[in-house]
Amino acid sequence: MTRLALSGAVLLASASGTTRAQAVIDLHHVSLADADFGPAAELGGREDGLLLRTPKFDVAGGGFDVAADYTYTHYEYSGLATRDRDLHRLELPLTWTGNSRTHGRIGVVPTVAASSNVFKDLFSRGGGDDFSLYGHASIERLPSQGWGWRAGVAYDDAFGDERAYPLLALLHDSDAVTLALGWPHTRVDWHVHPQVDLGLDIAPAGGRWHVVSDERDGAEFFYITKAWRAQLLAQWAITPHWHLDATVGYEFDRSHEFEDDNGARIDEDVDSTILYGVNVAYRF
């Protein structure tokens, strides 16, 4: 998804308030169509991942859950003096949510983000640049029906570089529509059928990975992407446990920053592109 960062997904989850989250196993795939990359190159890519999330456990007057969210990102280039890039990201969010209508939400997200040659041998080759500690904290007013709000702060790499940014949202929940209209993440879901929802999702989709280039005798750099994604979603509860989501969207305001196989710094805008994806989830 992701780069619909899981921290953003957690913050938008359950706009109906204190609904207890289910345990989830989720397989997801996103494909990005080829687009012009600078004056003479093209870029395409895909993401494949697995999300595991526990149910909420009662802790200190609230609900606590743990997740593991792994995403493999593959970027393909033409017209550049560089090999294709294989990037791996593993997030382990720990989230506590209060139970009252006006409550706090706190998340800590240990993260590993590295190139394949490091990630596959992380314990012997990994270093401080491969690990980050992200997080978020907010205060929310989420009635079971009607209007609410969220205000808080997050620190992560959703905008490419690591940075802190505000979390603001106007929330609404009804039998027909669930809404979180805010910065930097907006989400709307229409409940068109007891088993079918249609959704609109807009969020930053940047990321930051530590790369070690074996082609250049271990030269190191950060691969940084910046982008926004707008997505339309169709969500089908096939059974009470099995869920299937299909996504089509548009990634825009894009740039990639890295080093090619000759050590030259690449920092170029990328044309907007179409994306499509699918999620298959089992909810316990």
C-alpha positions as a Markdown table, in Angstrom:
| # | Residue | x | y | z |
|---|---|---|---|---|
| 1 | Met | 0.0 | 0.0 | 0.0 |
| 2 | Thr | 2.1 | 1.9 | 1.0 |
| 3 | Arg | 3.4 | 3.6 | 0.4 |
| 4 | Leu | 0.2 | 4.4 | 2.2 |
| 5 | Ala | 2.2 | 4.3 | 5.4 |
| 6 | Leu | 0.7 | 2.0 | 8.0 |
| 7 | Ser | 0.8 | 4.9 | 10.4 |
| 8 | Gly | -1.6 | 6.8 | 8.2 |
| 9 | Ala | -3.9 | 3.7 | 7.9 |
| 10 | Val | -3.9 | 3.3 | 11.6 |
| 11 | Leu | -4.9 | 6.9 | 12.2 |
| 12 | Leu | -7.8 | 6.6 | 9.8 |
| 13 | Ala | -9.0 | 3.2 | 11.0 |
| 14 | Ser | -12.4 | 2.9 | 12.6 |
| 15 | Ala | -13.8 | 6.4 | 12.2 |
| 16 | Ser | -16.8 | 5.1 | 14.1 |
| 17 | Gly | -14.8 | 5.5 | 17.3 |
| 18 | Thr | -14.1 | 2.7 | 19.7 |
| 19 | Thr | -15.0 | -0.3 | 17.5 |
| 20 | Arg | -12.6 | -3.2 | 18.4 |
| 21 | Ala | -10.2 | -3.9 | 15.6 |
| 22 | Gln | -10.1 | -7.5 | 14.3 |
| 23 | Ala | -7.0 | -9.5 | 13.7 |
| 24 | Val | -6.1 | -9.4 | 10.0 |
| 25 | Ile | -3.9 | -11.1 | 7.5 |
| 26 | Asp | -3.7 | -9.0 | 4.4 |
| 27 | Leu | -1.9 | -9.5 | 1.1 |
| 28 | His | -1.5 | -6.5 | -1.1 |
| 29 | His | -0.2 | -5.5 | -4.6 |
| 30 | Val | 0.2 | -2.2 | -6.4 |
| 31 | Ser | 1.5 | -1.7 | -10.0 |
| 32 | Leu | 2.7 | 1.7 | -11.2 |
| 33 | Ala | 2.6 | 2.3 | -15.0 |
| 34 | Asp | 5.7 | 3.5 | -16.8 |
| 35 | Ala | 6.2 | 7.3 | -16.7 |
| 36 | Asp | 8.8 | 9.8 | -18.0 |
| 37 | Phe | 11.6 | 10.2 | -15.5 |
| 38 | Gly | 13.6 | 13.4 | -16.2 |
| 39 | Pro | 14.4 | 14.4 | -19.8 |
| 40 | Ala | 15.4 | 11.0 | -21.3 |
| 41 | Ala | 14.4 | 8.1 | -19.0 |
| 42 | Glu | 11.4 | 6.2 | -17.9 |
| 43 | Leu | 10.4 | 4.7 | -14.5 |
| 44 | Gly | 7.9 | 1.9 | -13.6 |
| 45 | Gly | 7.4 | -0.1 | -10.5 |
| 46 | Arg | 5.4 | -2.4 | -8.3 |
| 47 | Glu | 4.8 | -3.1 | -4.6 |
| 48 | Asp | 3.9 | -6.4 | -2.9 |
| 49 | Gly | 3.3 | -6.8 | 0.7 |
| 50 | Leu | 1.9 | -8.7 | 3.7 |
| 51 | Leu | 0.2 | -7.1 | 6.8 |
| 52 | Leu | -0.4 | -9.0 | 10.0 |
| 53 | Arg | -2.3 | -7.3 | 12.8 |
| 54 | Thr | -3.5 | -8.6 | 16.2 |
| 55 | Pro | -6.9 | -7.8 | 17.7 |
| 56 | Lys | -6.9 | -5.1 | 20.4 |
| 57 | Phe | -6.1 | -6.1 | 23.9 |
| 58 | Asp | -7.3 | -4.1 | 26.9 |
| 59 | Val | -4.4 | -2.2 | 28.3 |
| 60 | Ala | -4.5 | 0.9 | 30.7 |
| 61 | Gly | -8.1 | 1.8 | 29.9 |
| 62 | Gly | -7.7 | 1.5 | 26.2 |
| 63 | Gly | -7.0 | -1.0 | 23.4 |
| 64 | Phe | -3.5 | -2.0 | 22.4 |
| 65 | Asp | -2.6 | -3.8 | 19.1 |
| 66 | Val | 0.6 | -4.9 | 17.3 |
| 67 | Ala | 1.2 | -5.2 | 13.6 |
| 68 | Ala | 3.8 | -6.3 | 11.2 |
| 69 | Asp | 3.7 | -4.6 | 7.7 |
| 70 | Tyr | 6.2 | -5.8 | 5.1 |
| 71 | Thr | 6.4 | -4.2 | 1.6 |
| 72 | Tyr | 8.8 | -5.1 | -1.2 |
| 73 | Thr | 9.2 | -2.3 | -3.8 |
| 74 | His | 10.7 | -2.8 | -7.2 |
| 75 | Tyr | 11.6 | 0.1 | -9.5 |
| 76 | Glu | 12.5 | -0.4 | -13.2 |
| 77 | Tyr | 14.4 | 2.2 | -15.3 |
| 78 | Ser | 15.1 | 2.7 | -18.9 |
| 79 | Gly | 17.6 | 5.3 | -20.2 |
| 80 | Leu | 19.6 | 5.4 | -16.9 |
| 81 | Ala | 23.0 | 4.0 | -16.1 |
| 82 | Thr | 21.7 | 2.0 | -13.1 |
| 83 | Arg | 20.4 | -1.4 | -12.3 |
| 84 | Asp | 16.7 | -1.8 | -11.2 |
| 85 | Arg | 16.2 | -1.3 | -7.5 |
| 86 | Asp | 14.7 | -3.8 | -5.0 |
| 87 | Leu | 13.8 | -2.1 | -1.8 |
| 88 | His | 12.4 | -3.7 | 1.4 |
| 89 | Arg | 10.5 | -2.1 | 4.3 |
| 90 | Leu | 9.3 | -3.7 | 7.5 |
| 91 | Glu | 7.2 | -1.7 | 10.0 |
| 92 | Leu | 6.2 | -3.0 | 13.5 |
| 93 | Pro | 3.6 | -0.6 | 14.7 |
| 94 | Leu | 2.5 | -0.7 | 18.4 |
| 95 | Thr | -0.7 | 1.4 | 18.9 |
| 96 | Trp | -2.7 | 2.3 | 22.0 |
| 97 | Thr | -6.2 | 3.8 | 21.6 |
| 98 | Gly | -8.3 | 5.1 | 24.5 |
| 99 | Asn | -11.9 | 3.9 | 24.9 |
| 100 | Ser | -13.7 | 7.1 | 25.7 |
| 101 | Arg | -15.4 | 9.3 | 23.1 |
| 102 | Thr | -12.7 | 11.9 | 23.5 |
| 103 | His | -9.5 | 9.9 | 23.7 |
| 104 | Gly | -5.8 | 9.7 | 22.9 |
| 105 | Arg | -4.1 | 7.6 | 20.3 |
| 106 | Ile | -0.4 | 6.8 | 20.5 |
| 107 | Gly | 1.7 | 4.8 | 18.0 |
| 108 | Val | 5.3 | 3.8 | 18.0 |
| 109 | Val | 6.6 | 2.4 | 14.7 |
| 110 | Pro | 10.0 | 0.7 | 14.6 |
| 111 | Thr | 11.0 | 0.5 | 10.9 |
| 112 | Val | 13.6 | -1.2 | 8.8 |
| 113 | Ala | 14.0 | 0.1 | 5.3 |
| 114 | Ala | 16.9 | -1.1 | 3.2 |
| 115 | Ser | 18.0 | -2.5 | -0.2 |
| 116 | Ser | 17.8 | -6.2 | -0.9 |
| 117 | Asn | 21.5 | -7.0 | -0.4 |
| 118 | Val | 21.3 | -5.6 | 3.2 |
| 119 | Phe | 17.8 | -6.7 | 4.1 |
| 120 | Lys | 18.4 | -10.4 | 3.2 |
| 121 | Asp | 21.4 | -10.4 | 5.6 |
| 122 | Leu | 20.2 | -7.8 | 8.0 |
| 123 | Phe | 21.8 | -9.1 | 11.2 |
| 124 | Ser | 25.3 | -9.1 | 9.7 |
| 125 | Arg | 25.1 | -6.2 | 7.2 |
| 126 | Gly | 22.5 | -3.9 | 8.8 |
| 127 | Gly | 23.5 | -0.7 | 10.5 |
| 128 | Gly | 22.0 | 2.4 | 12.1 |
| 129 | Asp | 21.0 | 3.9 | 8.7 |
| 130 | Asp | 18.7 | 0.9 | 8.1 |
| 131 | Phe | 16.6 | 1.4 | 11.2 |
| 132 | Ser | 14.2 | 4.3 | 12.1 |
| 133 | Leu | 11.8 | 4.9 | 14.9 |
| 134 | Tyr | 8.7 | 6.7 | 13.8 |
| 135 | Gly | 5.5 | 7.5 | 15.6 |
| 136 | His | 2.3 | 9.5 | 16.0 |
| 137 | Ala | 0.1 | 10.9 | 18.8 |
| 138 | Ser | -3.3 | 12.5 | 18.6 |
| 139 | Ile | -6.4 | 13.4 | 20.5 |
| 140 | Glu | -9.7 | 12.4 | 18.9 |
| 141 | Arg | -13.4 | 13.0 | 19.4 |
| 142 | Leu | -15.2 | 10.1 | 17.7 |
| 143 | Pro | -18.9 | 9.7 | 18.5 |
| 144 | Ser | -20.6 | 6.6 | 17.2 |
| 145 | Gln | -22.7 | 8.7 | 14.9 |
| 146 | Gly | -22.3 | 12.3 | 13.8 |
| 147 | Trp | -19.3 | 14.7 | 13.6 |
| 148 | Gly | -15.9 | 14.5 | 15.3 |
| 149 | Trp | -12.3 | 15.7 | 15.0 |
| 150 | Arg | -8.7 | 14.7 | 15.3 |
| 151 | Ala | -5.6 | 16.7 | 16.1 |
| 152 | Gly | -2.1 | 15.5 | 16.6 |
| 153 | Val | 1.4 | 15.1 | 15.2 |
| 154 | Ala | 3.4 | 12.4 | 13.4 |
| 155 | Tyr | 7.0 | 11.8 | 12.6 |
| 156 | Asp | 7.9 | 9.5 | 9.7 |
| 157 | Asp | 9.1 | 9.5 | 6.0 |
| 158 | Ala | 5.7 | 9.7 | 4.3 |
| 159 | Phe | 6.9 | 12.9 | 2.6 |
| 160 | Gly | 10.2 | 11.4 | 1.6 |
| 161 | Asp | 12.6 | 13.0 | 4.1 |
| 162 | Glu | 12.1 | 12.2 | 7.8 |
| 163 | Arg | 10.1 | 14.9 | 9.3 |
| 164 | Ala | 7.4 | 15.8 | 11.8 |
| 165 | Tyr | 4.0 | 17.1 | 10.6 |
| 166 | Pro | 0.6 | 17.9 | 12.0 |
| 167 | Leu | -2.4 | 15.5 | 11.9 |
| 168 | Leu | -5.7 | 17.3 | 11.5 |
| 169 | Ala | -9.1 | 15.8 | 10.4 |
| 170 | Leu | -12.8 | 16.5 | 10.5 |
| 171 | Leu | -14.5 | 13.2 | 11.1 |
| 172 | His | -18.1 | 12.0 | 10.4 |
| 173 | Asp | -19.8 | 8.7 | 10.7 |
| 174 | Ser | -23.2 | 7.6 | 9.6 |
| 175 | Asp | -25.0 | 4.6 | 8.3 |
| 176 | Ala | -24.1 | 5.7 | 4.7 |
| 177 | Val | -20.8 | 7.5 | 4.9 |
| 178 | Thr | -17.6 | 7.4 | 6.9 |
| 179 | Leu | -15.5 | 10.5 | 6.4 |
| 180 | Ala | -12.0 | 11.7 | 7.6 |
| 181 | Leu | -11.3 | 15.0 | 5.8 |
| 182 | Gly | -7.9 | 16.4 | 6.8 |
| 183 | Trp | -4.2 | 16.7 | 6.5 |
| 184 | Pro | -2.3 | 14.9 | 5.2 |
| 185 | His | -4.7 | 12.0 | 4.8 |
| 186 | Thr | -8.3 | 12.2 | 3.5 |
| 187 | Arg | -10.6 | 9.1 | 3.4 |
| 188 | Val | -14.2 | 8.7 | 2.4 |
| 189 | Asp | -16.1 | 5.4 | 2.4 |
| 190 | Trp | -19.7 | 5.0 | 1.1 |
| 191 | His | -21.6 | 2.0 | 2.4 |
| 192 | Val | -23.5 | 1.2 | -0.8 |
| 193 | His | -24.4 | -2.4 | 0.3 |
| 194 | Pro | -24.1 | -4.5 | 3.5 |
| 195 | Gln | -21.2 | -6.2 | 1.8 |
| 196 | Val | -19.8 | -3.5 | -0.4 |
| 197 | Asp | -18.1 | -0.1 | 0.3 |
| 198 | Leu | -16.7 | 2.4 | -2.2 |
| 199 | Gly | -13.9 | 4.6 | -1.1 |
| 200 | Leu | -11.7 | 7.6 | -2.0 |
| 201 | Asp | -8.3 | 7.9 | -0.4 |
| 202 | Ile | -5.7 | 10.7 | -0.8 |
| 203 | Ala | -2.4 | 10.6 | 1.1 |
| 204 | Pro | 1.4 | 11.2 | 0.8 |
| 205 | Ala | 3.2 | 8.2 | -0.6 |
| 206 | Gly | 6.9 | 8.9 | -0.1 |
| 207 | Gly | 9.5 | 6.8 | 1.4 |
| 208 | Arg | 13.2 | 6.5 | 2.4 |
| 209 | Trp | 15.5 | 3.5 | 2.2 |
| 210 | His | 19.1 | 3.0 | 3.0 |
| 211 | Val | 21.0 | 1.5 | 0.0 |
| 212 | Val | 24.4 | -0.2 | -0.1 |
| 213 | Ser | 25.7 | -0.5 | -3.7 |
| 214 | Asp | 27.8 | -3.6 | -4.1 |
| 215 | Glu | 28.4 | -2.6 | -7.7 |
| 216 | Arg | 30.4 | 0.4 | -6.3 |
| 217 | Asp | 32.3 | -1.5 | -3.6 |
| 218 | Gly | 29.8 | -0.8 | -0.8 |
| 219 | Ala | 29.0 | 2.9 | -1.6 |
| 220 | Glu | 26.0 | 4.0 | 0.5 |
| 221 | Phe | 23.1 | 6.4 | -0.1 |
| 222 | Phe | 19.5 | 7.0 | 0.7 |
| 223 | Tyr | 16.9 | 6.3 | -1.9 |
| 224 | Ile | 14.2 | 8.9 | -1.4 |
| 225 | Thr | 10.8 | 9.1 | -3.1 |
| 226 | Lys | 8.2 | 11.9 | -2.8 |
| 227 | Ala | 4.6 | 11.5 | -4.2 |
| 228 | Trp | 0.9 | 11.8 | -3.5 |
| 229 | Arg | -1.7 | 9.1 | -4.2 |
| 230 | Ala | -5.4 | 9.5 | -5.0 |
| 231 | Gln | -7.2 | 6.2 | -5.1 |
| 232 | Leu | -10.7 | 4.9 | -5.7 |
| 233 | Leu | -11.4 | 1.7 | -3.9 |
| 234 | Ala | -14.1 | -1.0 | -4.2 |
| 235 | Gln | -14.3 | -3.1 | -1.0 |
| 236 | Trp | -16.2 | -6.4 | -1.0 |
| 237 | Ala | -16.8 | -8.5 | 2.1 |
| 238 | Ile | -17.1 | -11.9 | 0.3 |
| 239 | Thr | -17.8 | -13.6 | 3.6 |
| 240 | Pro | -17.6 | -12.4 | 7.2 |
| 241 | His | -13.9 | -13.3 | 7.2 |
| 242 | Trp | -12.7 | -12.9 | 3.6 |
| 243 | His | -12.4 | -9.5 | 2.1 |
| 244 | Leu | -11.3 | -8.3 | -1.4 |
| 245 | Asp | -10.4 | -4.8 | -2.3 |
| 246 | Ala | -9.7 | -3.4 | -5.8 |
| 247 | Thr | -7.9 | -0.1 | -6.3 |
| 248 | Val | -7.3 | 2.3 | -9.2 |
| 249 | Gly | -5.6 | 5.5 | -8.7 |
| 250 | Tyr | -3.2 | 8.3 | -9.7 |
| 251 | Glu | 0.2 | 9.0 | -8.3 |
| 252 | Phe | 1.3 | 12.7 | -8.8 |
| 253 | Asp | 3.8 | 15.3 | -7.6 |
| 254 | Arg | 6.5 | 12.7 | -7.8 |
| 255 | Ser | 10.3 | 12.8 | -7.5 |
| 256 | His | 13.1 | 10.2 | -6.9 |
| 257 | Glu | 16.5 | 10.9 | -5.5 |
| 258 | Phe | 19.3 | 8.3 | -5.5 |
| 259 | Glu | 22.7 | 7.5 | -7.0 |
| 260 | Asp | 23.3 | 5.6 | -10.3 |
| 261 | Asp | 25.9 | 2.9 | -10.8 |
| 262 | Asn | 28.5 | 5.5 | -11.7 |
| 263 | Gly | 27.9 | 7.4 | -8.4 |
| 264 | Ala | 26.2 | 10.3 | -10.1 |
| 265 | Arg | 23.4 | 11.8 | -8.1 |
| 266 | Ile | 19.9 | 11.5 | -9.7 |
| 267 | Asp | 17.3 | 13.9 | -8.4 |
| 268 | Glu | 14.5 | 14.2 | -11.0 |
| 269 | Asp | 10.8 | 14.7 | -11.1 |
| 270 | Val | 8.7 | 11.9 | -12.4 |
| 271 | Asp | 5.6 | 12.3 | -14.5 |
| 272 | Ser | 2.2 | 11.4 | -12.9 |
| 273 | Thr | 1.0 | 7.9 | -13.5 |
| 274 | Ile | -1.8 | 5.5 | -13.2 |
| 275 | Leu | -1.8 | 2.8 | -10.6 |
| 276 | Tyr | -3.9 | -0.2 | -9.8 |
| 277 | Gly | -3.9 | -2.7 | -6.9 |
| 278 | Val | -5.6 | -5.5 | -5.1 |
| 279 | Asn | -5.8 | -6.6 | -1.5 |
| 280 | Val | -7.0 | -9.9 | -0.2 |
| 281 | Ala | -7.6 | -10.1 | 3.5 |
| 282 | Tyr | -8.7 | -12.6 | 6.1 |
| 283 | Arg | -10.2 | -11.0 | 9.3 |
| 284 | Phe | -10.6 | -13.3 | 12.3 |
